[in-house]
Amino acid sequence: TPKSVMALGGKFAYPNDASETPDTLQTVYEFDGFSILWEHATGIDGGNYRRDHGIAFIGNNGTLVLDRNGWEVMPENEFQGWGQDGIPKMKAAKYDSGGVSGLDLHTKNFTDAMKSRNSASLNAPIQVGYDAARVSHMGNVAYKTGNRIYWNDAKGAFEEEKSNFLSRAIYHNGWKLPAF
């Protein structure tokens, strides 16, 4: 879980559409010993790394770029001097799913596990989805507050009450989540 989160963005590509979610967003998540930068920009269809969606893990030796259609490793080069081509630090590699959507496979795995009532058949435990959704939502909360916000892991809450308010569901017209 990140220690702090800050976000900046807005509705720049489609300012008059009906959504409240920013179409352009940069979010920095601070963890112990590293940080993660989330960035998206709706309306820029070429995207980073010539992809319209996906994620990049940037390291010292290379970058792993993946999306629902496959993945690619792009090596960094050893520095040989300004303007000179360096030797790749690792091998380039690429995988193409051949048109099979990773999202479709993931959805099928999830629905099959629900139908069979066998959570052991999931490719990823439910906790992984929870953790990913929580971190993503922390970015949304940081964007809405306009501030850097701090997470207290021991309390399972933000240090700022306004951030905690934004992280809770507000139901309308007396509706409540049913208890079982």
Buried (B, 14 or more C-beta within 10 A) or exposed (E): BBEBBBBEBEBEEEEEEEEEEBBBBBBBBBEEEEEBEBEBBBEEEEEBBEBEEBEBEEEEEBBBBBBBBBBBBBBBEEEEEEEEEEEBEEEEEEEEEEEEEBEEEBEEBBEEBEEEEEEEEBEEEEEEEEEEEBBEEBBBBBBBBEBEBBBEEEEEEBEBEEBBEBBEEEEEEEEEEEEE
